């Protein structure tokens, strides 16, 4: 039976201050929970229908498994079609090696506001083998339920760090480790030589990359439009743009 106390905690995890307080975040649905069970994340609680529990052998490393009925699941789920299972997992503390970063391609996110966009970016990064994403404090929170859902499990594999971007970019600035940024007036990405190591900075959905970050970017890139009409789409969604850019970087590195 799902207690009122646990229900209240799960409901509170919609807000960052309570995710920070309990050091927990929420995962909904069989697919994402299965991804969670395969990951190294520490699971605090599983809340599920009895049928789901019967079908899924639960690891002894899960401290609490709570049976719930549809009424109780309705109190804790955001889904219109209620999930069979909801999990609470501990928020990890990530570190990174400077040498590892220098030998790889990483994303740097400047003020991404929409949790769905952030989740999509993490999903795209996972597809293209990006292991580290660096966000400033203006970015949406990676453990927002909408972001977790949009990541489709990539949140368990891509390490997302929140940090001050200017010191980060200054620390790794080197001729053999370029910093790229996306701009409407940048160089055509399809005609630019791209390095397999470096940073790629993606900016805010409405305002782009902040001027103080722009000053630290060595190469400005753009995705040209191939539309014939001047009335075509003005710009690309940041998640879509990230996918196109990473695809071109990886194509160039082959």
Backbone as CSV, one residue per row, in Angstrom:
resi,resn,N_x,N_y,N_z,CA_x,CA_y,CA_z,C_x,C_y,C_z
1,UNK,0.847,-1.205,0.000,0.000,0.000,0.000,0.879,1.251,0.000
2,UNK,0.486,2.219,-0.774,1.242,3.462,-0.883,0.791,4.433,0.212
3,UNK,1.699,4.790,1.094,1.346,5.669,2.211,1.210,7.118,1.752
4,UNK,0.540,7.904,2.568,0.400,9.328,2.262,1.755,10.021,2.293
5,UNK,2.626,9.572,3.187,3.963,10.175,3.298,4.764,9.986,2.010
6,UNK,4.782,8.748,1.503,5.525,8.479,0.258,4.872,9.200,-0.914
7,UNK,3.544,9.208,-0.937,2.822,9.923,-2.002,3.226,11.387,-2.030
8,UNK,3.292,11.996,-0.868,3.653,13.413,-0.779,5.077,13.652,-1.280
9,UNK,5.993,12.754,-0.942,7.379,12.896,-1.403,7.446,12.787,-2.927
10,UNK,6.777,11.790,-3.495,6.805,11.606,-4.956,6.223,12.831,-5.656
11,UNK,5.118,13.335,-5.147,4.497,14.521,-5.755,5.425,15.732,-5.673
12,UNK,6.162,15.844,-4.588,7.039,17.013,-4.401,8.219,17.021,-5.365
13,UNK,8.566,15.855,-5.928,9.743,15.767,-6.798,9.543,16.442,-8.144
14,UNK,8.346,16.976,-8.371,8.126,17.806,-9.556,8.957,19.085,-9.485
15,UNK,9.296,19.508,-8.263,10.027,20.764,-8.056,11.485,20.489,-7.685
16,UNK,12.364,21.305,-8.244,13.796,21.108,-8.033,14.194,21.191,-6.565
17,UNK,13.585,22.099,-5.819,14.007,22.269,-4.423,13.774,20.994,-3.618
18,UNK,12.737,20.243,-3.983,12.483,18.996,-3.273,13.337,17.852,-3.823
19,UNK,13.657,17.900,-5.123,14.616,16.920,-5.638,15.955,17.101,-4.936
20,UNK,16.345,18.349,-4.719,17.586,18.631,-3.993,17.477,18.194,-2.523
21,UNK,16.337,18.458,-1.927,16.136,18.120,-0.507,16.261,16.619,-0.266
22,UNK,15.591,15.830,-1.089,15.589,14.377,-0.905,16.683,13.672,-1.699
23,UNK,17.357,14.419,-2.574,18.365,13.856,-3.480,17.782,12.703,-4.302
24,UNK,16.545,12.901,-4.759,15.837,11.881,-5.530,15.184,12.499,-6.760
25,UNK,14.975,11.673,-7.784,14.162,12.089,-8.915,13.267,10.930,-9.336
26,UNK,12.243,11.256,-10.134,11.201,10.288,-10.479,11.348,9.783,-11.905
27,UNK,11.115,8.478,-12.081,11.148,7.841,-13.392,9.828,7.097,-13.573
28,UNK,9.129,7.332,-14.677,7.822,6.713,-14.896,7.821,5.802,-16.113
29,UNK,7.108,4.689,-15.980,6.878,3.820,-17.127,7.846,2.651,-17.204
30,UNK,7.361,1.549,-17.762,8.148,0.317,-17.816,9.454,0.492,-18.578
31,UNK,9.425,1.140,-19.742,10.640,1.254,-20.557,11.754,1.981,-19.818
32,UNK,11.436,3.141,-19.233,12.471,3.905,-18.543,12.931,3.213,-17.266
33,UNK,12.013,2.572,-16.567,12.407,1.864,-15.340,13.309,0.679,-15.685
34,UNK,13.030,-0.001,-16.810,13.926,-1.080,-17.228,15.323,-0.540,-17.533
35,UNK,15.389,0.632,-18.166,16.688,1.281,-18.426,17.383,1.614,-17.101
36,UNK,16.594,2.100,-16.147,17.140,2.418,-14.821,17.719,1.178,-14.162
37,UNK,16.996,0.052,-14.235,17.457,-1.180,-13.599,18.764,-1.690,-14.200
38,UNK,19.018,-1.344,-15.470,20.261,-1.756,-16.124,21.418,-0.797,-15.852
39,UNK,21.119,0.357,-15.279,22.127,1.397,-15.065,22.821,1.224,-13.716
40,UNK,23.778,2.126,-13.474,24.481,2.137,-12.187,23.806,3.035,-11.158
41,UNK,22.676,3.638,-11.517,21.982,4.535,-10.593,21.452,3.747,-9.391
42,UNK,21.501,4.374,-8.233,20.980,3.757,-7.017,19.475,4.003,-6.929
43,UNK,18.725,2.913,-6.865,17.273,3.006,-6.793,16.851,3.056,-5.337
44,UNK,16.021,4.017,-5.022,15.528,4.167,-3.659,14.228,3.391,-3.452
45,UNK,13.288,3.556,-4.395,11.962,2.957,-4.241,11.385,2.598,-5.598
46,UNK,10.697,1.465,-5.657,9.881,1.094,-6.812,8.426,1.014,-6.356
47,UNK,7.555,1.678,-7.099,6.120,1.646,-6.817,5.443,1.074,-8.060
48,UNK,4.760,-0.058,-7.910,4.262,-0.741,-9.113,2.992,-1.524,-8.817
49,UNK,2.301,-1.827,-9.912,1.162,-2.733,-9.805,1.675,-4.125,-9.439
50,UNK,0.895,-4.919,-8.713,1.318,-6.288,-8.353,1.684,-7.126,-9.570
51,UNK,0.957,-6.934,-10.689,1.246,-7.717,-11.894,2.634,-7.403,-12.441
52,UNK,3.022,-6.113,-12.381,4.353,-5.731,-12.869,5.420,-6.359,-11.987
53,UNK,5.217,-6.329,-10.686,6.190,-6.910,-9.753,6.323,-8.414,-9.997
54,UNK,5.201,-9.081,-10.272,5.237,-10.521,-10.514,6.003,-10.857,-11.792
55,UNK,5.934,-9.981,-12.793,6.600,-10.239,-14.077,8.077,-9.869,-14.072
56,UNK,8.489,-9.048,-13.120,9.852,-8.494,-13.134,10.592,-8.840,-11.855
57,UNK,11.574,-9.737,-11.953,12.384,-10.039,-10.775,13.090,-8.771,-10.285
58,UNK,12.876,-8.403,-9.053,13.435,-7.172,-8.510,14.775,-7.458,-7.855
59,UNK,15.748,-6.637,-8.188,17.073,-6.784,-7.586,17.002,-6.593,-6.081
60,UNK,17.836,-7.347,-5.384,17.896,-7.210,-3.923,18.483,-5.865,-3.516
61,UNK,19.041,-5.136,-4.508,19.621,-3.831,-4.209,18.572,-2.719,-4.169
62,UNK,17.318,-3.040,-4.477,16.245,-2.057,-4.376,15.701,-2.086,-2.949
63,UNK,15.929,-1.027,-2.176,15.542,-1.065,-0.763,14.048,-1.227,-0.517
64,UNK,13.224,-0.535,-1.330,11.782,-0.548,-1.075,11.015,-0.847,-2.360
65,UNK,10.113,-1.796,-2.273,9.192,-2.100,-3.362,7.779,-2.001,-2.794
66,UNK,6.982,-1.109,-3.370,5.648,-0.841,-2.841,4.599,-1.194,-3.896
67,UNK,3.626,-1.985,-3.517,2.514,-2.273,-4.417,1.525,-1.114,-4.400
68,UNK,0.982,-0.809,-5.577,0.011,0.287,-5.689,-1.131,-0.150,-6.594
69,UNK,-2.309,0.452,-6.379,-3.429,0.214,-7.286,-3.586,1.433,-8.198
70,UNK,-4.554,1.395,-9.102,-4.707,2.483,-10.071,-5.037,3.813,-9.403
71,UNK,-5.798,3.767,-8.323,-6.130,5.019,-7.627,-4.865,5.657,-7.062
72,UNK,-4.034,4.848,-6.430,-2.799,5.358,-5.837,-1.820,5.824,-6.914
73,UNK,-1.742,5.075,-8.013,-0.841,5.465,-9.094,-1.278,6.805,-9.693
74,UNK,-2.569,7.045,-9.715,-3.077,8.315,-10.246,-2.618,9.516,-9.443
75,UNK,-2.317,9.310,-8.158,-1.856,10.412,-7.306,-0.407,10.807,-7.587
76,UNK,0.380,9.886,-8.145,1.817,10.141,-8.277,2.303,10.240,-9.711
77,UNK,1.437,9.919,-10.684,1.866,9.909,-12.080,1.410,11.161,-12.817
78,UNK,2.247,11.582,-13.782,1.886,12.690,-14.673,1.255,12.191,-15.964
79,UNK,1.268,10.884,-16.191,0.797,10.318,-17.452,-0.731,10.309,-17.511
80,UNK,-1.268,10.588,-18.684,-2.706,10.442,-18.883,-3.095,8.975,-18.828
81,UNK,-2.272,8.136,-19.468,-2.447,6.692,-19.366,-1.478,6.208,-18.288
82,UNK,-2.008,5.774,-17.175,-1.175,5.510,-16.000,-0.125,4.433,-16.275
83,UNK,1.102,4.648,-15.780,2.155,3.647,-15.950,1.970,2.486,-14.980
84,UNK,2.608,1.372,-15.287,2.582,0.221,-14.388,3.561,0.383,-13.229
85,UNK,4.559,1.231,-13.439,5.607,1.353,-12.431,6.169,2.771,-12.401
86,UNK,6.499,3.224,-11.212,7.192,4.491,-10.986,8.376,4.192,-10.070
87,UNK,9.525,4.767,-10.382,10.712,4.555,-9.558,11.250,5.884,-9.050
88,UNK,11.877,5.823,-7.890,12.631,6.950,-7.352,14.092,6.537,-7.296
89,UNK,14.951,7.362,-7.875,16.380,7.051,-7.899,17.169,8.210,-7.303
90,UNK,18.331,7.880,-6.760,19.200,8.910,-6.193,19.860,9.720,-7.301
91,UNK,19.991,11.014,-7.075,20.691,11.889,-8.014,22.192,11.664,-7.846
92,UNK,22.888,11.278,-8.913,24.316,10.973,-8.784,25.178,12.233,-8.693
93,UNK,26.359,12.062,-8.157,27.369,13.125,-8.156,28.420,12.747,-9.192
94,UNK,28.468,13.515,-10.282,29.396,13.201,-11.368,30.687,13.996,-11.236
95,UNK,31.762,13.376,-11.653,33.036,14.067,-11.837,33.500,13.782,-13.262
96,UNK,34.514,14.486,-13.692,35.065,14.217,-15.020,36.572,14.394,-14.994
97,UNK,37.217,13.686,-15.869,38.663,13.763,-16.014,39.000,14.769,-17.106
98,UNK,39.929,15.673,-16.806,40.354,16.641,-17.808,40.912,15.971,-19.040
99,UNK,41.662,14.902,-18.850,42.255,14.188,-19.983,41.178,13.549,-20.849
100,UNK,40.151,13.004,-20.205,39.059,12.398,-20.958,38.331,13.443,-21.801
101,UNK,38.087,14.609,-21.217,37.403,15.681,-21.941,38.244,16.140,-23.125
102,UNK,39.544,16.286,-22.924,40.428,16.764,-23.985,40.493,15.804,-25.177
103,UNK,40.183,14.552,-24.937,40.268,13.553,-26.002,38.907,13.232,-26.614
104,UNK,37.910,14.078,-26.311,36.561,13.767,-26.782,35.837,15.033,-27.235
105,UNK,34.648,14.838,-27.729,33.758,15.923,-28.122,32.665,16.031,-27.062
106,UNK,32.444,17.243,-26.549,31.431,17.445,-25.512,30.508,18.596,-25.893
107,UNK,29.293,18.557,-25.364,28.339,19.647,-25.550,28.395,20.606,-24.375
108,UNK,28.231,21.890,-24.685,28.143,22.939,-23.667,26.831,23.679,-23.907
109,UNK,25.963,23.705,-22.907,24.622,24.273,-23.074,24.495,25.568,-22.287
110,UNK,24.153,26.638,-23.006,24.060,27.974,-22.430,22.602,28.417,-22.378
111,UNK,21.967,28.194,-21.236,20.628,28.724,-21.010,19.501,27.991,-21.704
112,UNK,19.619,26.682,-21.902,18.505,25.909,-22.459,17.389,25.868,-21.411
113,UNK,16.228,26.405,-21.754,15.165,26.597,-20.764,14.145,25.458,-20.718
114,UNK,13.849,24.887,-21.842,12.760,23.912,-21.911,13.248,22.517,-21.527
115,UNK,12.640,21.884,-20.508,13.074,20.543,-20.100,12.970,19.524,-21.229
116,UNK,11.952,19.671,-22.077,11.820,18.757,-23.208,12.969,18.892,-24.180
117,UNK,13.396,20.134,-24.441,14.549,20.348,-25.317,15.815,19.744,-24.719
118,UNK,16.002,19.944,-23.411,17.195,19.401,-22.760,17.189,17.877,-22.834
119,UNK,16.035,17.271,-22.566,15.948,15.820,-22.652,16.247,15.308,-24.052
120,UNK,15.756,16.019,-25.064,16.021,15.645,-26.451,17.504,15.746,-26.763
121,UNK,18.148,16.814,-26.285,19.585,16.989,-26.513,20.369,15.843,-25.881
122,UNK,19.988,15.446,-24.672,20.671,14.337,-23.998,20.473,13.041,-24.793
123,UNK,19.273,12.835,-25.299,18.994,11.643,-26.106,19.842,11.635,-27.373
124,UNK,19.917,12.774,-28.054,20.733,12.891,-29.265,22.206,12.673,-28.935
125,UNK,22.659,13.264,-27.831,24.060,13.108,-27.427,24.396,11.638,-27.201
126,UNK,23.503,10.921,-26.569,23.715,9.498,-26.322,23.849,8.739,-27.638
127,UNK,22.998,9.071,-28.602,23.031,8.402,-29.908,24.375,8.587,-30.604
128,UNK,24.946,9.790,-30.464,26.202,10.093,-31.150,27.431,9.883,-30.270
129,UNK,27.246,9.210,-29.152,28.392,8.824,-28.339,28.999,9.937,-27.501
130,UNK,28.245,10.997,-27.240,28.737,12.086,-26.389,28.561,11.661,-24.929
131,UNK,29.626,11.713,-24.170,29.563,11.222,-22.799,29.396,12.331,-21.758
132,UNK,29.743,13.583,-22.123,29.656,14.680,-21.162,28.907,15.870,-21.759
133,UNK,27.994,16.417,-20.973,27.309,17.659,-21.308,27.521,18.621,-20.150
134,UNK,27.944,19.839,-20.474,28.181,20.858,-19.453,27.116,21.950,-19.580
135,UNK,26.375,22.170,-18.509,25.283,23.153,-18.501,25.608,24.282,-17.535
136,UNK,25.148,25.502,-17.854,25.234,26.566,-16.861,24.010,26.486,-15.952
137,UNK,24.024,27.296,-14.904,22.944,27.232,-13.910,21.623,27.769,-14.447
138,UNK,21.645,28.423,-15.621,20.407,28.914,-16.243,19.660,27.814,-16.990
139,UNK,20.302,26.670,-17.190,19.669,25.589,-17.937,18.578,24.919,-17.114
140,UNK,17.647,24.297,-17.821,16.648,23.462,-17.162,17.356,22.355,-16.386
141,UNK,16.653,21.794,-15.417,17.247,20.749,-14.587,17.103,19.389,-15.264
142,UNK,18.207,18.664,-15.333,18.235,17.393,-16.039,17.293,16.365,-15.419
143,UNK,16.976,16.519,-14.123,16.131,15.537,-13.445,14.678,15.993,-13.319
144,UNK,14.330,17.063,-14.035,12.933,17.419,-14.189,12.222,16.228,-14.861
145,UNK,11.053,15.815,-14.372,10.381,14.648,-14.952,10.188,14.735,-16.466
146,UNK,9.901,15.927,-17.001,9.726,16.082,-18.449,11.037,15.831,-19.184
147,UNK,12.136,16.253,-18.579,13.444,16.049,-19.190,13.823,14.566,-19.161
148,UNK,13.594,13.926,-18.028,13.883,12.493,-17.905,13.109,11.709,-18.949
149,UNK,11.831,12.056,-19.108,10.986,11.358,-20.079,11.479,11.584,-21.507
150,UNK,11.818,12.833,-21.834,12.257,13.158,-23.198,13.599,12.516,-23.534
151,UNK,14.409,12.245,-22.520,15.722,11.634,-22.768,15.621,10.166,-23.169
152,UNK,14.481,9.544,-22.905,14.245,8.136,-23.254,15.338,7.210,-22.719
153,UNK,15.792,7.478,-21.504,16.784,6.627,-20.867,18.205,7.117,-21.001
154,UNK,18.454,8.076,-21.891,19.822,8.581,-22.085,20.352,9.280,-20.840
155,UNK,19.461,9.769,-19.992,19.862,10.442,-18.762,20.690,9.516,-17.868
156,UNK,20.526,8.201,-18.042,21.277,7.239,-17.238,22.667,6.962,-17.793
157,UNK,22.947,7.458,-18.999,24.229,7.157,-19.637,25.091,8.385,-19.920
158,UNK,24.471,9.513,-20.202,25.225,10.739,-20.492,25.386,11.534,-19.202
159,UNK,26.602,11.884,-18.876,26.866,12.628,-17.640,26.639,14.125,-17.881
160,UNK,25.727,14.693,-17.114,25.395,16.111,-17.245,25.921,16.863,-16.032
161,UNK,26.756,17.854,-16.286,27.393,18.626,-15.214,26.863,20.059,-15.240
162,UNK,26.619,20.627,-14.067,26.224,22.037,-13.959,27.419,22.809,-13.407
163,UNK,27.834,23.831,-14.166,29.052,24.543,-13.806,29.047,25.940,-14.407
164,UNK,30.000,26.768,-14.008,30.189,28.082,-14.635,30.907,27.878,-15.962
165,UNK,30.313,28.363,-17.032,30.837,28.044,-18.357,32.108,28.807,-18.718
166,UNK,32.222,30.060,-18.289,33.398,30.848,-18.677,34.686,30.219,-18.155
167,UNK,34.790,29.888,-16.856,36.016,29.207,-16.395,36.240,27.867,-17.088
168,UNK,35.157,27.153,-17.386,35.296,25.863,-18.072,35.928,26.054,-19.446
169,UNK,35.394,26.980,-20.236,35.913,27.200,-21.585,37.338,27.728,-21.539
170,UNK,37.635,28.570,-20.567,38.996,29.104,-20.436,39.986,28.005,-20.051
171,UNK,39.568,27.100,-19.195,40.448,26.023,-18.738,40.866,25.110,-19.879
172,UNK,39.937,24.825,-20.780,40.217,23.869,-21.845,40.624,24.534,-23.159
173,UNK,40.772,25.846,-23.145,41.149,26.548,-24.371,42.548,26.133,-24.828
174,UNK,42.636,25.621,-26.052,43.918,25.186,-26.617,43.755,25.055,-28.130
175,UNK,44.845,25.243,-28.902,44.752,25.152,-30.368,44.219,23.810,-30.861
176,UNK,44.548,22.737,-30.146,44.101,21.411,-30.584,42.778,20.998,-29.931
177,UNK,42.165,21.926,-29.189,40.864,21.643,-28.568,39.956,22.844,-28.816
178,UNK,39.404,22.943,-30.028,38.624,24.126,-30.396,37.262,24.184,-29.712
179,UNK,36.753,25.401,-29.626,35.411,25.635,-29.106,34.542,26.148,-30.251
180,UNK,33.514,25.383,-30.600,32.582,25.747,-31.668,31.295,26.287,-31.048
181,UNK,30.630,27.169,-31.773,29.343,27.678,-31.330,28.394,27.804,-32.500
182,UNK,27.116,27.763,-32.229,26.110,27.829,-33.292,25.497,29.223,-33.361
183,UNK,25.521,29.802,-34.554,25.027,31.162,-34.780,24.324,31.212,-36.136
184,UNK,23.371,32.111,-36.274,22.686,32.271,-37.555,23.626,32.819,-38.628
185,UNK,24.650,33.576,-38.201,25.580,34.175,-39.159,26.936,33.468,-39.179
186,UNK,26.960,32.196,-38.751,28.218,31.462,-38.723,28.600,30.894,-40.080
187,UNK,29.695,30.159,-40.096,30.172,29.506,-41.315,29.334,28.255,-41.583
188,UNK,29.103,27.987,-42.848,28.352,26.812,-43.263,29.017,25.548,-42.712
189,UNK,28.311,24.809,-41.882,28.910,23.628,-41.245,29.319,22.585,-42.265
190,UNK,28.641,22.545,-43.418,28.933,21.540,-44.428,30.200,21.869,-45.225
191,UNK,30.722,23.077,-45.031,31.935,23.481,-45.741,33.076,23.785,-44.775
192,UNK,32.916,23.376,-43.525,33.904,23.683,-42.493,34.596,22.409,-42.031
193,UNK,35.903,22.486,-41.880,36.652,21.352,-41.340,36.384,21.282,-39.840
194,UNK,35.996,20.126,-39.365,35.580,19.965,-37.973,36.536,19.029,-37.240
195,UNK,36.894,19.417,-36.035,37.819,18.634,-35.226,37.051,17.571,-34.430
196,UNK,37.598,16.375,-34.288,36.886,15.334,-33.537,36.888,15.546,-32.027
197,UNK,37.740,16.466,-31.546,37.745,16.817,-30.129,37.406,18.299,-29.969
198,UNK,36.729,18.620,-28.883,36.421,20.022,-28.616,35.092,20.187,-27.919
199,UNK,34.674,21.447,-27.802,33.382,21.803,-27.239,32.468,22.309,-28.354
200,UNK,31.190,21.975,-28.254,30.166,22.567,-29.117,29.173,23.278,-28.210
201,UNK,29.056,24.592,-28.360,28.169,25.384,-27.512,26.830,25.579,-28.217
202,UNK,25.764,25.230,-27.528,24.404,25.454,-28.021,23.746,26.487,-27.107
203,UNK,23.057,27.463,-27.717,22.526,28.575,-26.942,21.052,28.479,-26.628
204,UNK,20.593,29.466,-25.885,19.204,29.591,-25.459,18.240,29.589,-26.641
205,UNK,17.055,29.014,-26.432,16.074,28.858,-27.503,15.710,30.178,-28.183
206,UNK,15.618,31.267,-27.417,15.213,32.539,-28.005,16.344,33.511,-28.246
207,UNK,17.337,33.507,-27.352,18.387,34.531,-27.388,19.740,34.025,-27.866
208,UNK,19.874,32.736,-28.047,21.148,32.203,-28.508,22.211,32.199,-27.418
209,UNK,23.456,32.280,-27.843,24.597,32.233,-26.935,24.866,33.624,-26.372
210,UNK,25.093,33.705,-25.066,25.346,34.992,-24.418,26.646,35.616,-24.938
211,UNK,26.707,36.961,-25.026,27.903,37.631,-25.572,29.197,37.245,-24.863
212,UNK,29.170,37.108,-23.546,30.397,36.785,-22.818,30.898,35.372,-23.129
213,UNK,29.972,34.484,-23.496,30.370,33.144,-23.935,30.847,33.196,-25.379
214,UNK,30.189,33.996,-26.183,30.557,34.134,-27.597,32.013,34.555,-27.760
215,UNK,32.507,35.392,-26.865,33.885,35.871,-26.947,34.912,34.740,-26.832
216,UNK,34.504,33.624,-26.241,35.425,32.508,-26.028,35.301,31.435,-27.102
217,UNK,34.434,31.671,-28.077,34.210,30.697,-29.137,35.119,31.003,-30.324
218,UNK,35.839,29.994,-30.771,36.805,30.189,-31.863,36.172,30.044,-33.243
219,UNK,35.196,29.163,-33.350,34.607,28.882,-34.656,33.083,28.966,-34.568
220,UNK,32.514,29.862,-35.376,31.063,30.023,-35.408,30.493,29.224,-36.582
221,UNK,29.504,28.395,-36.282,28.909,27.515,-37.283,27.433,27.829,-37.461
222,UNK,26.932,27.520,-38.650,25.500,27.617,-38.888,25.058,26.447,-39.753
223,UNK,23.803,26.075,-39.605,23.189,25.075,-40.486,22.417,25.846,-41.540
224,UNK,22.855,25.818,-42.794,22.170,26.624,-43.810,20.788,26.063,-44.137
225,UNK,19.887,26.958,-44.471,18.562,26.535,-44.916,18.601,26.224,-46.407
226,UNK,17.915,25.173,-46.806,17.832,24.796,-48.211,16.450,25.098,-48.788
227,UNK,15.631,25.798,-48.020,14.285,26.140,-48.489,14.367,27.163,-49.613
228,UNK,13.466,27.056,-50.546,13.445,27.957,-51.694,12.692,29.256,-51.401
229,UNK,11.799,29.213,-50.443,10.955,30.374,-50.150,11.543,31.219,-49.020
230,UNK,11.392,32.530,-49.149,11.839,33.435,-48.083,10.918,33.381,-46.880
231,UNK,9.774,32.703,-47.026,8.818,32.584,-45.933,8.970,31.258,-45.189
232,UNK,10.117,30.609,-45.326,10.346,29.321,-44.680,10.604,29.512,-43.185
233,UNK,10.788,28.417,-42.496,11.052,28.438,-41.061,12.243,29.333,-40.742
234,UNK,12.082,30.153,-39.698,13.121,31.127,-39.347,14.347,30.475,-38.725
235,UNK,14.123,29.451,-37.907,15.243,28.787,-37.244,14.837,27.366,-36.870
236,UNK,15.808,26.581,-36.410,15.564,25.208,-36.019,15.414,25.094,-34.506
237,UNK,14.610,24.143,-34.073,14.569,23.782,-32.661,15.965,23.368,-32.215
238,UNK,16.349,23.729,-30.996,17.719,23.492,-30.533,18.043,22.003,-30.447
239,UNK,17.057,21.172,-30.152,17.305,19.732,-30.133,17.574,19.190,-31.517
240,UNK,16.786,19.646,-32.494,16.980,19.242,-33.894,18.347,19.725,-34.384
241,UNK,18.673,20.977,-34.085,19.960,21.537,-34.513,21.131,20.757,-33.923
242,UNK,21.007,20.363,-32.673,22.072,19.592,-32.029,22.295,18.274,-32.758
243,UNK,21.205,17.615,-33.146,21.332,16.352,-33.867,22.040,16.519,-35.197
244,UNK,21.683,17.555,-35.938,22.311,17.798,-37.248,23.804,18.086,-37.076
245,UNK,24.116,18.914,-36.108,25.516,19.308,-35.885,26.358,18.114,-35.450
246,UNK,25.859,17.316,-34.509,26.621,16.152,-34.059,26.788,15.139,-35.188
247,UNK,25.764,14.996,-36.018,25.868,14.087,-37.155,26.998,14.507,-38.088
248,UNK,27.115,15.805,-38.341,28.154,16.296,-39.243,29.544,16.146,-38.616
249,UNK,29.663,16.397,-37.310,30.945,16.193,-36.641,31.372,14.727,-36.731
250,UNK,30.435,13.830,-36.488,30.788,12.406,-36.503,31.084,11.934,-37.927
251,UNK,30.368,12.468,-38.909,30.640,12.101,-40.297,32.039,12.532,-40.688
252,UNK,32.446,13.711,-40.246,33.778,14.234,-40.573,34.900,13.453,-39.880
253,UNK,34.573,12.831,-38.760,35.625,12.139,-38.002,35.859,10.725,-38.492
254,UNK,34.986,10.263,-39.393,35.156,8.885,-39.918,36.261,8.830,-40.967
